[in-house]
C-alpha cells in the first residue's frame, strides 16, 4: 500500500481516536528536495513546549501525495527521536507560526502500519550499541545551560549539522554539558564516547590518537586488522560510524591541537583530521560532539554546511546562585549572586568554592572574603585561587590526608588506577592508614573534588591534576621524583615483556612517561627501545602502524 492510502485510513481512524493535537512551527512550507526537515512543536497543554521534532523524509510525502493540503502532510514525525505520529497539516515556514496539527499515536503503531515505507530511526528503548566507559565522570548538576542544550537538540535533528564543537576555557563545563546531553540519547542511537584526559593538559605535550583509533576499530567495530596508516584509520572509522545513526562524543581534543600562534587550533594528528573532516562531510543521521579549549580550525570550511561551534560562556549570576544553593551554601540570594560574579561565574570555581565554604566556613557565603585574591588571574585562575586555600586548609589537622591524596593525583595526567594507587601508598609520604584514607576520600567525593571512573580508577578535573602536580614539584621535589619512580617500576612490571597490541603496550607508555618525570631517562629510553619500538624490527611503527605514538 502506498503511504497516501495508509495516511488517509489511519488519520481518519486510529489517530483521531487517540490523537494529541500539537501546534507545529518552523517547518518549511514544502519539501521539494526530499530531505528531512527540522522544526519544533508545542503541546497545547504545555507538556512538550518547544521540543525539537524531525519531519522524516519519505517519497510519498515529498511528492505531495501524503494528503491534499501540503507536500509535508502525511509524513511521519520524530519527537525526541521516537516515531510519534503523522504530520496532518504542515502550514509552517520559517517566518510564519500558523498553527498546524500533528496527530500522534504510539510509535509501535506507526512502525507497524508504515513498514519499510519509512526511513526512520528505531523507537525509544531499542537495543543500541553503547560504549561510554572511556568518558570521564561528570556531575549531573547542570545549571544555566538551557540554550546550549536546545542548540545540541537542534543539531541532533538537523541533517545539515554533522559535527558540533563546544569551545570554552577549562572549568567552564564543556564536558559536563556534552556528556550529560549524550545520556538523553541512550537507546535511540548508537552512542560512542572517549575522553582524552590521558593525553594531559599541557599545550607543549606531544600526543597521538593512535590508541583511540586502534581501540575504536578493534573493540567498537571488531576490525581485526586495522590499517597501519593513521590517516586511513580515521577514514575507516568515519565510514563505519556513518553506517547507522551514531552519536560520537570526543571529549577534550585540545592536546591534539596547536596552541595559540601559528596553526592555532589545527589538529596535529592526521587520523583525527581525517575522522572529523569525513564526519563533517558525511554522517547520515548522526552527530559528532567535540569539546575543546580551542576552536577546531580544520573544520572552518564546513562552517554552516556540516559543522557548527557552540561558544560556551560562563554561567549567569542567577544560575551561579542556584548552583551554590544546590551545593548547600547558605546566604541571601543577592549575596550568592555576588559570590558567583566574584568567582567569574565559573562552574569549577563555584564547585570548589561551595565545598570550601561548607567545610571551612560553616557554609556561610559571606566568609568568602577570607579567600585571598591571586596576583594575576590567568585561565582557570578563579579555580586556582580556591585550590590554594584548599592547600592551606587541608594541610592542617584532620584534613591532612585529603592534601596527600590530591598531591598523589597530581602525579597523574589521567585517572589513577587502583594498582598504581596501591604502589604509591608504599611511599612514606603517601602512606595513609586505611581508615584515614576512607574518610578522606569520602570528603573529597562529597566535595566533588575527585570521582570514580567506570573501571574504579580515581580521577579529578584536569586543572586539579595540574595544580597539585605543579605544587608537589615546587614544594616537595624529592617526593615528586620518588612518586614517579614508584609508578615507573609499577608500570614496567605490569606489562608483558613484549606486548603485541597497543592496548597491552599502554602500561609501557606510562612507564616511559613516569620514568622521565623521575629523572630516570636512560632506563626509560631502554624500555622504549627494547620493549616498545623493538629495534631493529620497529614493531610499534611497522607492525602496529603507530607512528604518531612513537613520536609522542
VENWOKA-V978744 format. One record per backbone hydrogen bond with DSSP energy under -0.5 kcal/mol. CO is the residue of the C=O (numbers start at 1). NH is the residue of the N-H. If there is no record, write none. Layout:
co->CO nh->NH
co->CO nh->NH
//
This chain:
co->2 nh->6
co->3 nh->7
co->4 nh->8
co->5 nh->9
co->6 nh->10
co->7 nh->11
co->8 nh->12
co->9 nh->13
co->10 nh->13
co->10 nh->15
co->10 nh->16
co->13 nh->17
co->14 nh->18
co->20 nh->22
co->20 nh->104
co->21 nh->44
co->22 nh->24
co->22 nh->102
co->23 nh->42
co->24 nh->100
co->25 nh->40
co->31 nh->34
co->37 nh->55
co->39 nh->53
co->40 nh->25
co->41 nh->51
co->42 nh->23
co->43 nh->46
co->46 nh->49
co->48 nh->51
co->51 nh->41
co->52 nh->80
co->53 nh->39
co->54 nh->56
co->54 nh->78
co->55 nh->37
co->57 nh->119
co->58 nh->62
co->59 nh->63
co->60 nh->65
co->60 nh->66
co->61 nh->64
co->70 nh->73
co->71 nh->64
co->72 nh->75
co->75 nh->87
co->76 nh->56
co->77 nh->84
co->77 nh->85
co->78 nh->54
co->78 nh->80
co->79 nh->82
co->82 nh->79
co->84 nh->105
co->85 nh->77
co->86 nh->88
co->86 nh->103
co->87 nh->74
co->93 nh->26
co->93 nh->96
co->96 nh->26
co->96 nh->93
co->100 nh->24
co->101 nh->88
co->101 nh->89
co->101 nh->103
co->102 nh->22
co->102 nh->104
co->103 nh->86
co->106 nh->109
co->106 nh->110
co->107 nh->111
co->108 nh->112
co->109 nh->113
co->110 nh->114
co->111 nh->115
co->114 nh->117
co->115 nh->118
co->118 nh->120
co->123 nh->126
co->126 nh->128
co->129 nh->191
co->131 nh->193
co->132 nh->135
co->134 nh->195
co->140 nh->142
co->141 nh->143
co->145 nh->149
co->146 nh->150
co->147 nh->151
co->148 nh->152
co->149 nh->153
co->150 nh->154
co->151 nh->155
co->152 nh->156
co->153 nh->157
co->154 nh->158
co->157 nh->159
co->158 nh->161
co->160 nh->162
co->162 nh->288
co->163 nh->308
co->164 nh->290
co->165 nh->167
co->165 nh->310
co->166 nh->292
co->167 nh->312
co->169 nh->172
co->171 nh->348
co->173 nh->177
co->174 nh->178
co->175 nh->179
co->176 nh->180
co->177 nh->181
co->178 nh->182
co->179 nh->183
co->181 nh->184
co->182 nh->185
co->183 nh->186
co->185 nh->188
co->185 nh->189
co->187 nh->126
co->189 nh->187
co->190 nh->192
co->190 nh->247
co->191 nh->131
co->192 nh->249
co->193 nh->134
co->194 nh->251
co->196 nh->199
co->197 nh->200
co->202 nh->205
co->209 nh->213
co->210 nh->214
co->211 nh->215
co->212 nh->216
co->213 nh->217
co->214 nh->218
co->215 nh->219
co->215 nh->220
co->216 nh->221
co->217 nh->223
co->222 nh->224
co->229 nh->233
co->230 nh->234
co->231 nh->235
co->232 nh->236
co->233 nh->237
co->234 nh->238
co->235 nh->239
co->236 nh->240
co->237 nh->241
co->238 nh->242
co->240 nh->243
co->241 nh->244
co->245 nh->190
co->246 nh->248
co->246 nh->287
co->247 nh->192
co->247 nh->249
co->248 nh->250
co->248 nh->289
co->249 nh->194
co->249 nh->251
co->250 nh->252
co->250 nh->291
co->251 nh->196
co->252 nh->255
co->253 nh->256
co->254 nh->257
co->256 nh->268
co->258 nh->265
co->261 nh->264
co->263 nh->266
co->266 nh->258
co->268 nh->270
co->269 nh->273
co->270 nh->274
co->271 nh->275
co->272 nh->276
co->273 nh->277
co->274 nh->278
co->275 nh->279
co->276 nh->280
co->277 nh->281
co->278 nh->282
co->283 nh->286
co->287 nh->248
co->287 nh->289
co->288 nh->164
co->288 nh->290
co->289 nh->250
co->290 nh->166
co->291 nh->252
co->291 nh->253
co->292 nh->168
co->295 nh->297
co->296 nh->299
co->297 nh->300
co->299 nh->302
co->300 nh->303
co->302 nh->305
co->302 nh->307
co->306 nh->162
co->306 nh->163
co->307 nh->304
co->308 nh->165
co->309 nh->311
co->310 nh->167
co->310 nh->312
co->311 nh->313
co->316 nh->320
co->317 nh->321
co->318 nh->322
co->319 nh->323
co->320 nh->324
co->321 nh->325
co->322 nh->326
co->323 nh->327
co->324 nh->329
co->325 nh->328
co->330 nh->365
co->332 nh->336
co->333 nh->337
co->334 nh->338
co->335 nh->339
co->336 nh->340
co->337 nh->341
co->338 nh->342
co->339 nh->343
co->340 nh->345
co->341 nh->344
co->343 nh->346
co->345 nh->315
co->346 nh->350
co->347 nh->351
co->348 nh->352
co->349 nh->353
co->350 nh->354
co->351 nh->355
co->352 nh->356
co->353 nh->357
co->354 nh->358
co->355 nh->359
co->356 nh->360
co->356 nh->361
co->357 nh->361
co->357 nh->363
co->361 nh->364
co->363 nh->330
co->363 nh->365
co->364 nh->367
co->365 nh->368
co->366 nh->369
co->367 nh->370
co->368 nh->371
co->370 nh->372
co->376 nh->378
co->378 nh->381
co->380 nh->384
co->381 nh->385
co->382 nh->386
co->383 nh->387
co->384 nh->388
co->385 nh->389
co->386 nh->390
co->387 nh->391
co->388 nh->392
co->389 nh->393
co->390 nh->394
co->391 nh->395
co->393 nh->396
co->396 nh->399
co->397 nh->400
co->399 nh->402
co->399 nh->403
co->400 nh->404
co->401 nh->405
co->402 nh->406
co->403 nh->407
co->404 nh->408
co->405 nh->409
co->406 nh->410
co->408 nh->411
co->409 nh->412
co->413 nh->200
co->415 nh->417
co->416 nh->458
co->417 nh->421
co->418 nh->422
co->419 nh->423
co->420 nh->424
co->421 nh->425
co->423 nh->426
co->424 nh->427
co->427 nh->430
co->428 nh->431
co->430 nh->432
co->433 nh->437
co->434 nh->438
co->435 nh->439
co->436 nh->440
co->437 nh->441
co->438 nh->442
co->439 nh->443
co->440 nh->444
co->441 nh->445
co->442 nh->446
co->443 nh->447
co->444 nh->449
co->444 nh->450
co->445 nh->448
co->451 nh->459
co->453 nh->456
co->457 nh->453
co->458 nh->416
co->459 nh->451
co->461 nh->464
co->461 nh->465
co->462 nh->466
co->463 nh->467
co->464 nh->468
co->465 nh->469
co->466 nh->470
co->467 nh->471
co->468 nh->472
co->469 nh->473
co->470 nh->474
co->471 nh->475
co->472 nh->476
co->476 nh->480
co->477 nh->481
co->478 nh->482
co->479 nh->483
co->480 nh->484
co->481 nh->485
co->482 nh->486
co->483 nh->487
co->484 nh->488
co->485 nh->489
co->486 nh->490
co->487 nh->491
co->488 nh->492
co->489 nh->493
co->490 nh->494
co->491 nh->495
co->496 nh->499
co->501 nh->505
co->502 nh->506
co->503 nh->506
co->505 nh->508
co->505 nh->509
co->506 nh->510
co->507 nh->511
co->508 nh->512
co->509 nh->513
co->510 nh->514
co->511 nh->515
co->512 nh->516
co->513 nh->517
co->514 nh->518
co->515 nh->520
co->516 nh->519
co->519 nh->521
co->520 nh->524
co->521 nh->525
co->522 nh->526
co->523 nh->527
co->524 nh->528
co->525 nh->529
co->526 nh->530
co->527 nh->531
co->527 nh->532
co->528 nh->532
co->528 nh->533
co->529 nh->534
co->529 nh->535
co->532 nh->540
co->533 nh->539
co->533 nh->540
co->534 nh->537
co->534 nh->538
co->538 nh->542
co->538 nh->543
co->539 nh->543
co->539 nh->544
co->540 nh->546
co->545 nh->547
co->546 nh->550
co->547 nh->551
co->548 nh->552
//
